[in-house]
Amino acid sequence: MIRCHLGRLMGERKLKISDVARDTGINRGTLTRLYQETVERIEVDAIDRLCRYLGVTVADLLEYQPEE
């Protein structure tokens, strides 16, 4: 399972989905699904924009957790 830490990262920075959408150009629906961890796929470009915007690495944003 891939875990997305966007919600935690945004909370630490007190960011709203609308702020991130405006500043990155990523669709609000995509950000909402990432925030709620319901996303099924994401473009590499969106990951790149989020990492650059938040100043984090891919490993900070996404985490692999093996299914038990």
mmCIF file of the N, C-alpha and C atoms, coordinates in Angstrom:
data_MODEL
# 
_entry.id   MODEL 
# 
loop_
_atom_site.group_PDB 
_atom_site.id 
_atom_site.type_symbol 
_atom_site.label_atom_id 
_atom_site.label_alt_id 
_atom_site.label_comp_id 
_atom_site.label_asym_id 
_atom_site.label_entity_id 
_atom_site.label_seq_id 
_atom_site.pdbx_PDB_ins_code 
_atom_site.Cartn_x 
_atom_site.Cartn_y 
_atom_site.Cartn_z 
_atom_site.occupancy 
_atom_site.B_iso_or_equiv 
_atom_site.pdbx_formal_charge 
_atom_site.auth_seq_id 
_atom_site.auth_comp_id 
_atom_site.auth_asym_id 
_atom_site.auth_atom_id 
_atom_site.pdbx_PDB_model_num 
ATOM 1   N N  . MET A 1 1  ? 0.840  -1.168 0.000   1.00 0.00 ? 1  MET A N  1 
ATOM 2   C CA . MET A 1 1  ? 0.000  0.000  0.000   1.00 0.00 ? 1  MET A CA 1 
ATOM 3   C C  . MET A 1 1  ? 0.895  1.244  0.000   1.00 0.00 ? 1  MET A C  1 
ATOM 4   N N  . ILE A 1 2  ? 0.513  2.216  -0.776  1.00 0.00 ? 2  ILE A N  1 
ATOM 5   C CA . ILE A 1 2  ? 1.230  3.488  -0.827  1.00 0.00 ? 2  ILE A CA 1 
ATOM 6   C C  . ILE A 1 2  ? 0.464  4.493  0.030   1.00 0.00 ? 2  ILE A C  1 
ATOM 7   N N  . ARG A 1 3  ? 1.128  5.071  1.008   1.00 0.00 ? 3  ARG A N  1 
ATOM 8   C CA . ARG A 1 3  ? 0.532  6.092  1.878   1.00 0.00 ? 3  ARG A CA 1 
ATOM 9   C C  . ARG A 1 3  ? 0.970  7.465  1.381   1.00 0.00 ? 3  ARG A C  1 
ATOM 10  N N  . CYS A 1 4  ? 0.048  8.408  1.394   1.00 0.00 ? 4  CYS A N  1 
ATOM 11  C CA . CYS A 1 4  ? 0.348  9.777  0.982   1.00 0.00 ? 4  CYS A CA 1 
ATOM 12  C C  . CYS A 1 4  ? 0.274  10.671 2.212   1.00 0.00 ? 4  CYS A C  1 
ATOM 13  N N  . HIS A 1 5  ? 1.318  11.427 2.442   1.00 0.00 ? 5  HIS A N  1 
ATOM 14  C CA . HIS A 1 5  ? 1.410  12.282 3.615   1.00 0.00 ? 5  HIS A CA 1 
ATOM 15  C C  . HIS A 1 5  ? 1.077  13.745 3.315   1.00 0.00 ? 5  HIS A C  1 
ATOM 16  N N  . LEU A 1 6  ? 0.336  13.971 2.241   1.00 0.00 ? 6  LEU A N  1 
ATOM 17  C CA . LEU A 1 6  ? -0.003 15.348 1.869   1.00 0.00 ? 6  LEU A CA 1 
ATOM 18  C C  . LEU A 1 6  ? -0.795 16.038 2.976   1.00 0.00 ? 6  LEU A C  1 
ATOM 19  N N  . GLY A 1 7  ? -1.756 15.358 3.564   1.00 0.00 ? 7  GLY A N  1 
ATOM 20  C CA . GLY A 1 7  ? -2.561 15.955 4.628   1.00 0.00 ? 7  GLY A CA 1 
ATOM 21  C C  . GLY A 1 7  ? -1.714 16.421 5.801   1.00 0.00 ? 7  GLY A C  1 
ATOM 22  N N  . ARG A 1 8  ? -0.795 15.575 6.229   1.00 0.00 ? 8  ARG A N  1 
ATOM 23  C CA . ARG A 1 8  ? 0.091  15.929 7.346   1.00 0.00 ? 8  ARG A CA 1 
ATOM 24  C C  . ARG A 1 8  ? 0.989  17.107 6.979   1.00 0.00 ? 8  ARG A C  1 
ATOM 25  N N  . LEU A 1 9  ? 1.567  17.052 5.779   1.00 0.00 ? 9  LEU A N  1 
ATOM 26  C CA . LEU A 1 9  ? 2.470  18.116 5.335   1.00 0.00 ? 9  LEU A CA 1 
ATOM 27  C C  . LEU A 1 9  ? 1.737  19.451 5.217   1.00 0.00 ? 9  LEU A C  1 
ATOM 28  N N  . MET A 1 10 ? 0.524  19.408 4.691   1.00 0.00 ? 10 MET A N  1 
ATOM 29  C CA . MET A 1 10 ? -0.255 20.639 4.573   1.00 0.00 ? 10 MET A CA 1 
ATOM 30  C C  . MET A 1 10 ? -0.651 21.157 5.953   1.00 0.00 ? 10 MET A C  1 
ATOM 31  N N  . GLY A 1 11 ? -1.011 20.255 6.863   1.00 0.00 ? 11 GLY A N  1 
ATOM 32  C CA . GLY A 1 11 ? -1.375 20.659 8.223   1.00 0.00 ? 11 GLY A CA 1 
ATOM 33  C C  . GLY A 1 11 ? -0.224 21.340 8.943   1.00 0.00 ? 11 GLY A C  1 
ATOM 34  N N  . GLU A 1 12 ? 0.970  20.796 8.782   1.00 0.00 ? 12 GLU A N  1 
ATOM 35  C CA . GLU A 1 12 ? 2.152  21.388 9.416   1.00 0.00 ? 12 GLU A CA 1 
ATOM 36  C C  . GLU A 1 12 ? 2.411  22.814 8.916   1.00 0.00 ? 12 GLU A C  1 
ATOM 37  N N  . ARG A 1 13 ? 2.036  23.042 7.655   1.00 0.00 ? 13 ARG A N  1 
ATOM 38  C CA . ARG A 1 13 ? 2.283  24.356 7.043   1.00 0.00 ? 13 ARG A CA 1 
ATOM 39  C C  . ARG A 1 13 ? 1.034  25.245 7.042   1.00 0.00 ? 13 ARG A C  1 
ATOM 40  N N  . LYS A 1 14 ? -0.058 24.711 7.591   1.00 0.00 ? 14 LYS A N  1 
ATOM 41  C CA . LYS A 1 14 ? -1.341 25.427 7.646   1.00 0.00 ? 14 LYS A CA 1 
ATOM 42  C C  . LYS A 1 14 ? -1.795 25.866 6.255   1.00 0.00 ? 14 LYS A C  1 
ATOM 43  N N  . LEU A 1 15 ? -1.722 24.941 5.308   1.00 0.00 ? 15 LEU A N  1 
ATOM 44  C CA . LEU A 1 15 ? -2.131 25.206 3.936   1.00 0.00 ? 15 LEU A CA 1 
ATOM 45  C C  . LEU A 1 15 ? -3.508 24.621 3.669   1.00 0.00 ? 15 LEU A C  1 
ATOM 46  N N  . LYS A 1 16 ? -4.255 25.270 2.813   1.00 0.00 ? 16 LYS A N  1 
ATOM 47  C CA . LYS A 1 16 ? -5.554 24.777 2.367   1.00 0.00 ? 16 LYS A CA 1 
ATOM 48  C C  . LYS A 1 16 ? -5.384 24.174 0.981   1.00 0.00 ? 16 LYS A C  1 
ATOM 49  N N  . ILE A 1 17 ? -6.276 23.250 0.646   1.00 0.00 ? 17 ILE A N  1 
ATOM 50  C CA . ILE A 1 17 ? -6.241 22.628 -0.683  1.00 0.00 ? 17 ILE A CA 1 
ATOM 51  C C  . ILE A 1 17 ? -6.345 23.705 -1.761  1.00 0.00 ? 17 ILE A C  1 
ATOM 52  N N  . SER A 1 18 ? -7.184 24.691 -1.554  1.00 0.00 ? 18 SER A N  1 
ATOM 53  C CA . SER A 1 18 ? -7.349 25.748 -2.563  1.00 0.00 ? 18 SER A CA 1 
ATOM 54  C C  . SER A 1 18 ? -6.051 26.533 -2.765  1.00 0.00 ? 18 SER A C  1 
ATOM 55  N N  . ASP A 1 19 ? -5.283 26.744 -1.684  1.00 0.00 ? 19 ASP A N  1 
ATOM 56  C CA . ASP A 1 19 ? -3.994 27.445 -1.809  1.00 0.00 ? 19 ASP A CA 1 
ATOM 57  C C  . ASP A 1 19 ? -3.021 26.632 -2.655  1.00 0.00 ? 19 ASP A C  1 
ATOM 58  N N  . VAL A 1 20 ? -2.923 25.343 -2.359  1.00 0.00 ? 20 VAL A N  1 
ATOM 59  C CA . VAL A 1 20 ? -1.994 24.472 -3.073  1.00 0.00 ? 20 VAL A CA 1 
ATOM 60  C C  . VAL A 1 20 ? -2.411 24.362 -4.539  1.00 0.00 ? 20 VAL A C  1 
ATOM 61  N N  . ALA A 1 21 ? -3.710 24.225 -4.789  1.00 0.00 ? 21 ALA A N  1 
ATOM 62  C CA . ALA A 1 21 ? -4.204 24.138 -6.171  1.00 0.00 ? 21 ALA A CA 1 
ATOM 63  C C  . ALA A 1 21 ? -3.848 25.402 -6.946  1.00 0.00 ? 21 ALA A C  1 
ATOM 64  N N  . ARG A 1 22 ? -4.076 26.551 -6.349  1.00 0.00 ? 22 ARG A N  1 
ATOM 65  C CA . ARG A 1 22 ? -3.774 27.826 -7.014  1.00 0.00 ? 22 ARG A CA 1 
ATOM 66  C C  . ARG A 1 22 ? -2.280 27.971 -7.285  1.00 0.00 ? 22 ARG A C  1 
ATOM 67  N N  . ASP A 1 23 ? -1.462 27.629 -6.293  1.00 0.00 ? 23 ASP A N  1 
ATOM 68  C CA . ASP A 1 23 ? -0.024 27.850 -6.406  1.00 0.00 ? 23 ASP A CA 1 
ATOM 69  C C  . ASP A 1 23 ? 0.694  26.827 -7.287  1.00 0.00 ? 23 ASP A C  1 
ATOM 70  N N  . THR A 1 24 ? 0.155  25.615 -7.392  1.00 0.00 ? 24 THR A N  1 
ATOM 71  C CA . THR A 1 24 ? 0.826  24.565 -8.163  1.00 0.00 ? 24 THR A CA 1 
ATOM 72  C C  . THR A 1 24 ? 0.185  24.301 -9.520  1.00 0.00 ? 24 THR A C  1 
ATOM 73  N N  . GLY A 1 25 ? -1.072 24.688 -9.684  1.00 0.00 ? 25 GLY A N  1 
ATOM 74  C CA . GLY A 1 25 ? -1.780 24.395 -10.920 1.00 0.00 ? 25 GLY A CA 1 
ATOM 75  C C  . GLY A 1 25 ? -2.315 22.966 -10.966 1.00 0.00 ? 25 GLY A C  1 
ATOM 76  N N  . ILE A 1 26 ? -2.232 22.238 -9.856  1.00 0.00 ? 26 ILE A N  1 
ATOM 77  C CA . ILE A 1 26 ? -2.762 20.875 -9.789  1.00 0.00 ? 26 ILE A CA 1 
ATOM 78  C C  . ILE A 1 26 ? -4.259 20.965 -9.524  1.00 0.00 ? 26 ILE A C  1 
ATOM 79  N N  . ASN A 1 27 ? -5.023 20.141 -10.222 1.00 0.00 ? 27 ASN A N  1 
ATOM 80  C CA . ASN A 1 27 ? -6.470 20.114 -10.085 1.00 0.00 ? 27 ASN A CA 1 
ATOM 81  C C  . ASN A 1 27 ? -6.875 19.901 -8.631  1.00 0.00 ? 27 ASN A C  1 
ATOM 82  N N  . ARG A 1 28 ? -7.867 20.663 -8.186  1.00 0.00 ? 28 ARG A N  1 
ATOM 83  C CA . ARG A 1 28 ? -8.334 20.583 -6.795  1.00 0.00 ? 28 ARG A CA 1 
ATOM 84  C C  . ARG A 1 28 ? -8.832 19.178 -6.452  1.00 0.00 ? 28 ARG A C  1 
ATOM 85  N N  . GLY A 1 29 ? -9.506 18.515 -7.396  1.00 0.00 ? 29 GLY A N  1 
ATOM 86  C CA . GLY A 1 29 ? -9.996 17.156 -7.163  1.00 0.00 ? 29 GLY A CA 1 
ATOM 87  C C  . GLY A 1 29 ? -8.855 16.178 -6.918  1.00 0.00 ? 29 GLY A C  1 
ATOM 88  N N  . THR A 1 30 ? -7.788 16.320 -7.672  1.00 0.00 ? 30 THR A N  1 
ATOM 89  C CA . THR A 1 30 ? -6.612 15.476 -7.488  1.00 0.00 ? 30 THR A CA 1 
ATOM 90  C C  . THR A 1 30 ? -6.016 15.692 -6.106  1.00 0.00 ? 30 THR A C  1 
ATOM 91  N N  . LEU A 1 31 ? -5.892 16.943 -5.707  1.00 0.00 ? 31 LEU A N  1 
ATOM 92  C CA . LEU A 1 31 ? -5.336 17.250 -4.386  1.00 0.00 ? 31 LEU A CA 1 
ATOM 93  C C  . LEU A 1 31 ? -6.231 16.711 -3.268  1.00 0.00 ? 31 LEU A C  1 
ATOM 94  N N  . THR A 1 32 ? -7.535 16.822 -3.443  1.00 0.00 ? 32 THR A N  1 
ATOM 95  C CA . THR A 1 32 ? -8.466 16.308 -2.433  1.00 0.00 ? 32 THR A CA 1 
ATOM 96  C C  . THR A 1 32 ? -8.308 14.804 -2.281  1.00 0.00 ? 32 THR A C  1 
ATOM 97  N N  . ARG A 1 33 ? -8.207 14.095 -3.396  1.00 0.00 ? 33 ARG A N  1 
ATOM 98  C CA . ARG A 1 33 ? -8.034 12.632 -3.339  1.00 0.00 ? 33 ARG A CA 1 
ATOM 99  C C  . ARG A 1 33 ? -6.692 12.260 -2.713  1.00 0.00 ? 33 ARG A C  1 
ATOM 100 N N  . LEU A 1 34 ? -5.644 13.013 -2.989  1.00 0.00 ? 34 LEU A N  1 
ATOM 101 C CA . LEU A 1 34 ? -4.352 12.766 -2.345  1.00 0.00 ? 34 LEU A CA 1 
ATOM 102 C C  . LEU A 1 34 ? -4.438 13.045 -0.851  1.00 0.00 ? 34 LEU A C  1 
ATOM 103 N N  . TYR A 1 35 ? -5.078 14.140 -0.499  1.00 0.00 ? 35 TYR A N  1 
ATOM 104 C CA . TYR A 1 35 ? -5.226 14.550 0.898   1.00 0.00 ? 35 TYR A CA 1 
ATOM 105 C C  . TYR A 1 35 ? -5.981 13.480 1.693   1.00 0.00 ? 35 TYR A C  1 
ATOM 106 N N  . GLN A 1 36 ? -7.036 12.924 1.088   1.00 0.00 ? 36 GLN A N  1 
ATOM 107 C CA . GLN A 1 36 ? -7.868 11.916 1.753   1.00 0.00 ? 36 GLN A CA 1 
ATOM 108 C C  . GLN A 1 36 ? -7.350 10.488 1.545   1.00 0.00 ? 36 GLN A C  1 
ATOM 109 N N  . GLU A 1 37 ? -6.256 10.356 0.814   1.00 0.00 ? 37 GLU A N  1 
ATOM 110 C CA . GLU A 1 37 ? -5.644 9.063  0.500   1.00 0.00 ? 37 GLU A CA 1 
ATOM 111 C C  . GLU A 1 37 ? -6.602 8.120  -0.217  1.00 0.00 ? 37 GLU A C  1 
ATOM 112 N N  . THR A 1 38 ? -7.393 8.669  -1.135  1.00 0.00 ? 38 THR A N  1 
ATOM 113 C CA . THR A 1 38 ? -8.298 7.859  -1.940  1.00 0.00 ? 38 THR A CA 1 
ATOM 114 C C  . THR A 1 38 ? -7.880 7.838  -3.412  1.00 0.00 ? 38 THR A C  1 
ATOM 115 N N  . VAL A 1 39 ? -6.766 8.468  -3.720  1.00 0.00 ? 39 VAL A N  1 
ATOM 116 C CA . VAL A 1 39 ? -6.289 8.549  -5.101  1.00 0.00 ? 39 VAL A CA 1 
ATOM 117 C C  . VAL A 1 39 ? -5.852 7.169  -5.590  1.00 0.00 ? 39 VAL A C  1 
ATOM 118 N N  . GLU A 1 40 ? -6.160 6.871  -6.843  1.00 0.00 ? 40 GLU A N  1 
ATOM 119 C CA . GLU A 1 40 ? -5.774 5.584  -7.425  1.00 0.00 ? 40 GLU A CA 1 
ATOM 120 C C  . GLU A 1 40 ? -4.558 5.713  -8.335  1.00 0.00 ? 40 GLU A C  1 
ATOM 121 N N  . ARG A 1 41 ? -4.356 6.887  -8.881  1.00 0.00 ? 41 ARG A N  1 
ATOM 122 C CA . ARG A 1 41 ? -3.166 7.134  -9.714  1.00 0.00 ? 41 ARG A CA 1 
ATOM 123 C C  . ARG A 1 41 ? -2.883 8.625  -9.724  1.00 0.00 ? 41 ARG A C  1 
ATOM 124 N N  . ILE A 1 42 ? -1.623 8.943  -9.981  1.00 0.00 ? 42 ILE A N  1 
ATOM 125 C CA . ILE A 1 42 ? -1.215 10.353 -10.009 1.00 0.00 ? 42 ILE A CA 1 
ATOM 126 C C  . ILE A 1 42 ? -0.109 10.519 -11.039 1.00 0.00 ? 42 ILE A C  1 
ATOM 127 N N  . GLU A 1 43 ? -0.133 11.630 -11.720 1.00 0.00 ? 43 GLU A N  1 
ATOM 128 C CA . GLU A 1 43 ? 0.882  11.937 -12.715 1.00 0.00 ? 43 GLU A CA 1 
ATOM 129 C C  . GLU A 1 43 ? 2.203  12.279 -12.019 1.00 0.00 ? 43 GLU A C  1 
ATOM 130 N N  . VAL A 1 44 ? 3.299  11.865 -12.619 1.00 0.00 ? 44 VAL A N  1 
ATOM 131 C CA . VAL A 1 44 ? 4.625  12.164 -12.077 1.00 0.00 ? 44 VAL A CA 1 
ATOM 132 C C  . VAL A 1 44 ? 4.831  13.676 -12.005 1.00 0.00 ? 44 VAL A C  1 
ATOM 133 N N  . ASP A 1 45 ? 4.288  14.399 -12.961 1.00 0.00 ? 45 ASP A N  1 
ATOM 134 C CA . ASP A 1 45 ? 4.408  15.858 -12.955 1.00 0.00 ? 45 ASP A CA 1 
ATOM 135 C C  . ASP A 1 45 ? 3.763  16.463 -11.701 1.00 0.00 ? 45 ASP A C  1 
ATOM 136 N N  . ALA A 1 46 ? 2.644  15.920 -11.267 1.00 0.00 ? 46 ALA A N  1 
ATOM 137 C CA . ALA A 1 46 ? 1.972  16.418 -10.061 1.00 0.00 ? 46 ALA A CA 1 
ATOM 138 C C  . ALA A 1 46 ? 2.825  16.143 -8.822  1.00 0.00 ? 46 ALA A C  1 
ATOM 139 N N  . ILE A 1 47 ? 3.438  14.976 -8.766  1.00 0.00 ? 47 ILE A N  1 
ATOM 140 C CA . ILE A 1 47 ? 4.329  14.653 -7.644  1.00 0.00 ? 47 ILE A CA 1 
ATOM 141 C C  . ILE A 1 47 ? 5.504  15.627 -7.636  1.00 0.00 ? 47 ILE A C  1 
ATOM 142 N N  . ASP A 1 48 ? 6.056  15.880 -8.804  1.00 0.00 ? 48 ASP A N  1 
ATOM 143 C CA . ASP A 1 48 ? 7.177  16.818 -8.924  1.00 0.00 ? 48 ASP A CA 1 
ATOM 144 C C  . ASP A 1 48 ? 6.781  18.208 -8.433  1.00 0.00 ? 48 ASP A C  1 
ATOM 145 N N  . ARG A 1 49 ? 5.622  18.692 -8.860  1.00 0.00 ? 49 ARG A N  1 
ATOM 146 C CA . ARG A 1 49 ? 5.164  20.023 -8.446  1.00 0.00 ? 49 ARG A CA 1 
ATOM 147 C C  . ARG A 1 49 ? 4.931  20.097 -6.943  1.00 0.00 ? 49 ARG A C  1 
ATOM 148 N N  . LEU A 1 50 ? 4.325  19.049 -6.373  1.00 0.00 ? 50 LEU A N  1 
ATOM 149 C CA . LEU A 1 50 ? 4.073  19.042 -4.934  1.00 0.00 ? 50 LEU A CA 1 
ATOM 150 C C  . LEU A 1 50 ? 5.372  19.026 -4.135  1.00 0.00 ? 50 LEU A C  1 
ATOM 151 N N  . CYS A 1 51 ? 6.314  18.195 -4.559  1.00 0.00 ? 51 CYS A N  1 
ATOM 152 C CA . CYS A 1 51 ? 7.604  18.130 -3.854  1.00 0.00 ? 51 CYS A CA 1 
ATOM 153 C C  . CYS A 1 51 ? 8.317  19.471 -3.908  1.00 0.00 ? 51 CYS A C  1 
ATOM 154 N N  . ARG A 1 52 ? 8.320  20.086 -5.073  1.00 0.00 ? 52 ARG A N  1 
ATOM 155 C CA . ARG A 1 52 ? 8.972  21.391 -5.227  1.00 0.00 ? 52 ARG A CA 1 
ATOM 156 C C  . ARG A 1 52 ? 8.265  22.448 -4.373  1.00 0.00 ? 52 ARG A C  1 
ATOM 157 N N  . TYR A 1 53 ? 6.950  22.455 -4.411  1.00 0.00 ? 53 TYR A N  1 
ATOM 158 C CA . TYR A 1 53 ? 6.158  23.449 -3.672  1.00 0.00 ? 53 TYR A CA 1 
ATOM 159 C C  . TYR A 1 53 ? 6.339  23.306 -2.160  1.00 0.00 ? 53 TYR A C  1 
ATOM 160 N N  . LEU A 1 54 ? 6.330  22.058 -1.675  1.00 0.00 ? 54 LEU A N  1 
ATOM 161 C CA . LEU A 1 54 ? 6.424  21.816 -0.235  1.00 0.00 ? 54 LEU A CA 1 
ATOM 162 C C  . LEU A 1 54 ? 7.868  21.733 0.257   1.00 0.00 ? 54 LEU A C  1 
ATOM 163 N N  . GLY A 1 55 ? 8.821  21.646 -0.671  1.00 0.00 ? 55 GLY A N  1 
ATOM 164 C CA . GLY A 1 55 ? 10.226 21.539 -0.287  1.00 0.00 ? 55 GLY A CA 1 
ATOM 165 C C  . GLY A 1 55 ? 10.552 20.204 0.352   1.00 0.00 ? 55 GLY A C  1 
ATOM 166 N N  . VAL A 1 56 ? 9.967  19.128 -0.202  1.00 0.00 ? 56 VAL A N  1 
ATOM 167 C CA . VAL A 1 56 ? 10.175 17.781 0.343   1.00 0.00 ? 56 VAL A CA 1 
ATOM 168 C C  . VAL A 1 56 ? 10.631 16.848 -0.765  1.00 0.00 ? 56 VAL A C  1 
ATOM 169 N N  . THR A 1 57 ? 11.020 15.632 -0.379  1.00 0.00 ? 57 THR A N  1 
ATOM 170 C CA . THR A 1 57 ? 11.367 14.603 -1.352  1.00 0.00 ? 57 THR A CA 1 
ATOM 171 C C  . THR A 1 57 ? 10.148 13.716 -1.585  1.00 0.00 ? 57 THR A C  1 
ATOM 172 N N  . VAL A 1 58 ? 10.233 12.886 -2.600  1.00 0.00 ? 58 VAL A N  1 
ATOM 173 C CA . VAL A 1 58 ? 9.153  11.931 -2.870  1.00 0.00 ? 58 VAL A CA 1 
ATOM 174 C C  . VAL A 1 58 ? 8.948  11.030 -1.660  1.00 0.00 ? 58 VAL A C  1 
ATOM 175 N N  . ALA A 1 59 ? 10.037 10.649 -0.997  1.00 0.00 ? 59 ALA A N  1 
ATOM 176 C CA . ALA A 1 59 ? 9.938  9.777  0.185   1.00 0.00 ? 59 ALA A CA 1 
ATOM 177 C C  . ALA A 1 59 ? 9.229  10.479 1.341   1.00 0.00 ? 59 ALA A C  1 
ATOM 178 N N  . ASP A 1 60 ? 9.286  11.793 1.398   1.00 0.00 ? 60 ASP A N  1 
ATOM 179 C CA . ASP A 1 60 ? 8.557  12.529 2.430   1.00 0.00 ? 60 ASP A CA 1 
ATOM 180 C C  . ASP A 1 60 ? 7.061  12.577 2.113   1.00 0.00 ? 60 ASP A C  1 
ATOM 181 N N  . LEU A 1 61 ? 6.734  12.593 0.836   1.00 0.00 ? 61 LEU A N  1 
ATOM 182 C CA . LEU A 1 61 ? 5.347  12.701 0.392   1.00 0.00 ? 61 LEU A CA 1 
ATOM 183 C C  . LEU A 1 61 ? 4.645  11.353 0.319   1.00 0.00 ? 61 LEU A C  1 
ATOM 184 N N  . LEU A 1 62 ? 5.350  10.351 -0.206  1.00 0.00 ? 62 LEU A N  1 
ATOM 185 C CA . LEU A 1 62 ? 4.761  9.023  -0.398  1.00 0.00 ? 62 LEU A CA 1 
ATOM 186 C C  . LEU A 1 62 ? 5.570  7.977  0.359   1.00 0.00 ? 62 LEU A C  1 
ATOM 187 N N  . GLU A 1 63 ? 4.887  6.988  0.893   1.00 0.00 ? 63 GLU A N  1 
ATOM 188 C CA . GLU A 1 63 ? 5.552  5.938  1.658   1.00 0.00 ? 63 GLU A CA 1 
ATOM 189 C C  . GLU A 1 63 ? 4.946  4.577  1.287   1.00 0.00 ? 63 GLU A C  1 
ATOM 190 N N  . TYR A 1 64 ? 5.805  3.611  1.069   1.00 0.00 ? 64 TYR A N  1 
ATOM 191 C CA . TYR A 1 64 ? 5.334  2.249  0.787   1.00 0.00 ? 64 TYR A CA 1 
ATOM 192 C C  . TYR A 1 64 ? 5.225  1.482  2.088   1.00 0.00 ? 64 TYR A C  1 
ATOM 193 N N  . GLN A 1 65 ? 4.039  0.907  2.322   1.00 0.00 ? 65 GLN A N  1 
ATOM 194 C CA . GLN A 1 65 ? 3.834  0.044  3.487   1.00 0.00 ? 65 GLN A CA 1 
ATOM 195 C C  . GLN A 1 65 ? 3.317  -1.295 2.964   1.00 0.00 ? 65 GLN A C  1 
ATOM 196 N N  . PRO A 1 66 ? 4.080  -2.372 3.180   1.00 0.00 ? 66 PRO A N  1 
ATOM 197 C CA . PRO A 1 66 ? 3.647  -3.673 2.678   1.00 0.00 ? 66 PRO A CA 1 
ATOM 198 C C  . PRO A 1 66 ? 2.330  -4.108 3.311   1.00 0.00 ? 66 PRO A C  1 
ATOM 199 N N  . GLU A 1 67 ? 1.494  -4.746 2.513   1.00 0.00 ? 67 GLU A N  1 
ATOM 200 C CA . GLU A 1 67 ? 0.232  -5.309 3.022   1.00 0.00 ? 67 GLU A CA 1 
ATOM 201 C C  . GLU A 1 67 ? 0.557  -6.509 3.892   1.00 0.00 ? 67 GLU A C  1 
ATOM 202 N N  . GLU A 1 68 ? -0.179 -6.674 4.942   1.00 0.00 ? 68 GLU A N  1 
ATOM 203 C CA . GLU A 1 68 ? 0.077  -7.830 5.840   1.00 0.00 ? 68 GLU A CA 1 
ATOM 204 C C  . GLU A 1 68 ? -0.858 -8.966 5.532   1.00 0.00 ? 68 GLU A C  1 
# 
